[in-house]
Amino acid sequence: MPNNSTKNSICVVIGASHAGVNLAFALRKEGWEGSILLFDKDSELPYHRPPLSKTYLQSEEVNLLKSAESYQKDNITLNLGVSVNSINREDKTISLSDETIQPYDKLVLATGARPIIPPIPGIETANNLYPLRTAADVTNIRKAFQNSVNRRVVIIGGGYIGLETAASIKKLGGTVTVLERESRILARVTAPEMSDFFMKLHKENGVDMLTDKNVISIDVQDGENTVNCADGSFFIADIIIVGVGIRINAELAKEAQLVVENGILVDETACTNDKDIYAIGDCTFHKNPHYKRFIRLESVQNAVDQAKIAAAAICGKNPVYNSIPWFWSDQFDVKLQMVGLSEGYNQLYIRKEESETKKTSIWYFKDDVLLAVDAINNPKAFVLGTKFIKDGSKIDTFKLVDASIPFKPAELLL
């Protein structure tokens, strides 16, 4: 039933990516009858971000989160190309970059994150250097690539964004070098076995993958970049892509004296320490009941789940966030699906399916408790892993690694 108490109320949402847009539409489904105003400094109609390093880089096709007509139909007001300067909690208003003041009854922060640009000498004057976070970034990369004669691309950072971008550019015919500062790629997010797998995959596809490469400076001469590393090696680049991580957009929250601890601190309903202000998505630090600890997640799944929880809470219901995190990555002919959080694992098991060499799964346990699963070209492992983690199932690990045993719950459970 509609919540009639919201009829003359205003919900303002700062940020119109996955979290903000899903929150707006979920509010209408939950019965919010008042105004819904979305603000975002990006002037583009809100779009899906995961394809940016994949299909959009290759095809120029932007996948919109919702059509323009959808916002009109649900009476959601989009204010694009507008930044929010500050939040005034006392009079419940926000000040905008166009110098107007917007009042709110409920405020939702879906401010997301921005790419880190490391303080490398020469980085500000480098030619054709870009992060990869927005559609504009990808458009710039594509144009630079199309206008390049040699198409030599250096990617600084061997995380998932860097690797996905490397695969996409290689498919376009570029010469790609990935420089990773750590001793292995994906060092901060996965096990050595997964690092080895993707290292081999990229090398097999012609990507020059180099670890222990700490970039210390960039020189530019005649429009050509030279990327210099601490070990004395250097690399010529027509285009440089930086993918070394993100920094959350928590400045507005801090200035408004909301609690920020590795993200905007929220409770199980996505509410901050102000009962009328919620925060959702990449910018939040929230407790995951399954893992019994606070976490910050950079994922579409978390953005969408928190959006639904916050919308229900704003409409006076009593939802509780209790989701198992999941992620994915597409590189060359490999689809990686990840479920759970592997941090703290002390046992690891690998199941390689007999039929295909690139169909495998890695299972992370802490003692006998399954924490996470990485499924490579193996959606069944992803589905079963999700079920086992949610159910707290006890698994016979000897049977798990034996590919001759049917991959079914009845066969694998103790």
N, C-alpha and C positions, 0 to 999 in steps of 0.2 A: 504494500500500500504506500502511496506517496506520503512523504513526511511534510505535512502542511506547515510546520514551523519554519521551514526553510524557504518559503515562498518569496519573501522579500530580502533574503540573505544573499551575500556575495561570497563566492569562493574564488580566491585568486591563486593561480598556479604559476610558479616561476620555473620555467623550463618546459619546452615542448618537444621532448624526445620520447622514448618508449615509456618512461615512467609517467611523465606529465600528461601525455595524450591518453594513455590507458586510464589514468586517474579520472580525467574529465569525463570520459564516456562511461566509466564504471559508476561515477556519481549519479548520472542520469538513470542508470539501471537500478541503483539503490533507492531512487525516489527523490533525489535533490531537485527541488522545483525553482530554486533561486538562480541567480546569474552565475555563470562559470566563465572566468576570464583567464586565458592562457597568454603568458608573455615569454618571448624568446628573442635573443639577440640575433639568431640566425634568421635571415630573410626568406629562406626556402620553406615551402610547405613541409611539415614534419615528415621525415623519411626513416626507413630502416637503416641502422648503422652497420650491422654485421656484413652486409654485402659490399660495403665500400672497398674493402681490401680484396674482394673477390670479384663478383660479377660486374659491379659498377666500374671498377678499374678497367675491365676488359670490354664492356659493352655500352657504356654511357647511359645505361637505363637505371633511373632512380626508382626504387620501390617505396611508394608513399605509405605511411602508416594508415592514413584514412584519406578518402577523397575530400576535396573542398566542399562538396555537397553534404558530406556526412556531418561536418561541423555545423553547417546551416540547419540541417535537419534536427540535430540535437540541441540547437540554440547554444552553441559553444562559441565564444568570441575569441578569435585568434588575433593576437597583437604581435606580429613578426617584425624583426629588425629593431626591437625595442629592448634596451637594457634596464635592469633595476639597479638603482644606485644605493638604496638603503631601505631598511625596515624600521618602522616606528611602532614598537609594541604597545606603547601607552595609549596612543590614539588609534591604533589598528589601521595603519596606512603604510603604503610603500611609495617611495619617490622614484620616478622614472627618468630615463635619459632625455626625454623631451620636456622635462621640467614640470610635468603634471604630477598630481598626487592622486593615488588610487586607494580608496578605503576597502577594507575586507572584513568579513565576519570570520571566515576560516581561511588560513593561508597554508599552501603546500609548497615546500621547497623540493624541486626536482632538478637541482642545479648541475648535477652530473660532475664531470671532470674535464680537464684540459691536458693536452700533451706536455710533457716535460721537454724543454729545449735546454740541453746541458750547456754549461758555461765554457764551451770549447773556444779557445782563441781563434778568431776568423770566422766563426759560425754565422755572425750577423751579416757578413759581406759575401758569404758563399753564393754561388750562382745556382739557381734552380734547387734550393734546399727547402724541403717541406716536411711537416709532420703528416700523419694520416688519421684525422679525427672527424673531419666534416666533408660534406659533398664538395665544397669549394676546394679543399685540400686535394681531393682526388681529381677534380677537373684540372687543377694546376699541374698535377703530376702527369696526367694523360697528355695535356697540351705540350708540356716540356718534352715528353717522350716522343710524341709525333714530330716535333720540330728538331729533334736531335739526329745528327748524322750517325754517330757511333753507338748511341744508345747504351752507354756504359752507366750502370746504376749501382751505387754503393748504398747499402742499408745498414745504418748504425743501430744495432740491437737485435738480438736473436730470440725475442719472445714470439708469442703467437702472431701478433700483428706484423712483425717483421718477416716471419716465415710465410704467412699468407700472402703478403705483398710480393715477396720474392717469387713465389710460385706463379702469381698472376702476371708479373712482368716477364718472367721467363717464357710463359705461354705466348706473350706478345712478341717475343723474339729479341728481348733485351739480353745484354751481358750483365749478370748479376753477381755481386759480391756482398756477403753478409759478414759484418764485423761484430763479434760478440766479446765483451770485456771479460766475462767469466770463463772458467775452464771448460764449460759445456753450454750448449744452447738450452733454453728453457729451464735454466738452473733454479730459478726462484719458484717455479710452478709445478714441476713434475720430477719423477724419479730418473736416475741415470739411464735406465733401460729405454724410457721414452725419448730421452735426449738422443741416445744412440740411434734409435729407429728413424727419427726425423733428420738427423745428420746424414744418415745413409740415403734416405729418400731424396733429399735435395741434391746430394752429390751425384746420385744416379741420373738426375734430371738436369745436370749441367750447371748447378748453382755452386759458386765458390764459397764454401762455408769455412770461416776461420774463427777460431776461439783464441782466448788470451790476447785479444787485440784492443788495447786501450787507446782510443783516439785522443790525441793531445793537441792537435791544431788542424786548421784547414787553410790552405793557400789558394788564391785565385790568380790565374794569369791567362790573359786572352780569352776570358769566359770559361776557362777549364779549371775544375777543382782538383786539388791534390789533397787527399786525406792522409794525414800523418799519424802514425801510431808510436807508442812509447818504445817499442822494440826496434825502431828504426825503419820499419817497413812503411811503404806509402802506396796509395791507390789513386788512379786517375778516375774522375767521375764527371759525367755530364749532368747527372742528377743525383742528389743525395736525399735519402728518406730517413728521417729520425724516428725510431720507435723504441725509446728507452723507458717508457712508463708514463704514468699519468699523475696529475696532482688534482685532488678533489677541489671543487669550487665551494669552499665553506666560509669564505670571507664575509658574505652577508650574514650568515648565522652567527659568526663570532662577534661581529660588530653589534648585532642585536642581543648579545649576551645569552645566546642559546648554548647549551653544553656541547662542546666539540671534543671528541676523543678518537683520533684516527678516523674521523668522520662525524657527521652530526648524530649525536646520541639520541636514539629513539627507543620506545618501549615496544611491546609485542603488537600494538596497534599502529605503529609507525608515528606515534605522537612524541613530540619533543618535550622539554621541560616547561613549555608554554602550552596550555591545554587547547589553544586555538591555532597552533602551528604544528603541522606535520612535515615529515621529510621522508622521501622515498628514492630508491634507486642507488646509483653508484656512490652518491655522496653520504650515505648513511652508515652508521655503526650500530648494528642491531644484534640481539641475542638470538642464536639459533637453538631452539629447544632440543633438537636431536643431538647436536654436538655439545650442548651445555656450555657454550661460550659465546662471547661477542665476536662478530666477524664483519668485515666489509667486503662486499661482493661486487665485482664489475661484470655484470651479466644481464642479458635481456630478461632471463627467467626471473631474477630477483626483482628487477624493475617492475615487471608486470604483476608479480605476486604481491609486492608491497603496495602497488597502486590499488589493487582490489581490496586489500585489507584496510588501507587508509580510507578509501571511499565508503566502505561499510561503517567504519568507526565514525566518520564525519556525520553520517546519517543516523547516528544514535544506536547502532547495533554493537555487538560485542564479539568481534572477530579476533582470532589469535593467529599470528604468523607461525607456521610450522611446516616449512617447505624444505625438501632436500635439494641442495644446489645442483644445477647441471649446466653444462657448457658444451660448445662444439667448435670444431675448426675444420675447414676444407683446404687441402693442399694437394695439388696434382690429382692423382687418382685415389687419394685417401680421404675418408671422412672419419674424423675422430669425434667420438661422443664421450663426454666425461660426466660422471654423476658422483656426488659426494665430495668430501674434502679429505685428502690423503695426509694432511699434516699430522705428525705424531705416529705414523705407521712404523711397525717394527718387523713386519713380515710382508713379503711380496711374492705373488704367484702369477705365472704367465701361462695362459692357455692358448696354444696355437692350433687352429683348426686344420685338419688334415687336407682339406680340399683346396685351400688357397693360401699362398704364402703371406699375403698381406691382410689376412683375416685373423685377427688375434685379439686378446684382451688381457689387461693387467689388473690384478686384484690386490688391493691394499688392505691389510689387516693390522689391528693393534691387538696382539695376542690372538684370541679367537673371534674378535669383533670386526666385521667388515666395515671399513670406513669409506672406501671409494672404489670406482671401477673406471678404467680407461678402455673404451671399446674402439678398435680400429677396423673399419669396414665390417662391423659386427653389431648391427642394431639389436639382435637378440640378447647379446651380452649386456648391452645398455639397459634393456627392459628388465632382464632378470636381476641385474645388479641393483637397479632402482627398487625393485620389489624386495629383494633381500635386505637392503639397508633399511627401508621403511619398517619392515617386519621384525628387524633384529634377528634374522634367521642365522642359525648355526650351520656352517657349510663344511662338508667333507673335502678338505683341500687336496687330498690324494686323488679323489675322483675329479675334482675341478680341473686339474692340470692334465688329466688323461683324456685326450681328444677322441678316443675310441668309445668313451662313455657318452650316451646321449645327453645333450645340453638341455636338461629339463629339471625343474625344481625337485620332482620326486626322486631323481637320481642323485642329486648333488647335496641334498640336505642330510644332516646327521639325524 
